[in-house]
Amino acid sequence: MVEALGVPNLHFHDLRHTGNTLAADMGVSLRNLMARMGHDNERAALRYQHRSANADRAIADALDSLVQADREADDDDGEAGALVRA
């Protein structure tokens, strides 16, 4: 069947690894990733949580949103919480 698809060296495990890596990149928790894969130990599931630029960007964007929301909430007179040089 994989020959018919034009990828004769493709294995089921390749698809499993790709799907689980993509799930980890989307921010799926380790516990949910373990359940998805049927693993009962964290070590096996951690293989799929590679560091990725997408995950780093999502974290940075979420932190930026929190900071912006806090700034907007404190923006009544512009003095409270202002950064000053040390």
Secondary structure, DSSP 8 states (H G I E B T S, - for coil): -HHHHT-TT--HHHHHHHHHHHHHHTT--HHHHHHHHT-SSHHHHHTT----HHHHHHHHHHHHHHHHHHHHHTTTTS-TT-----
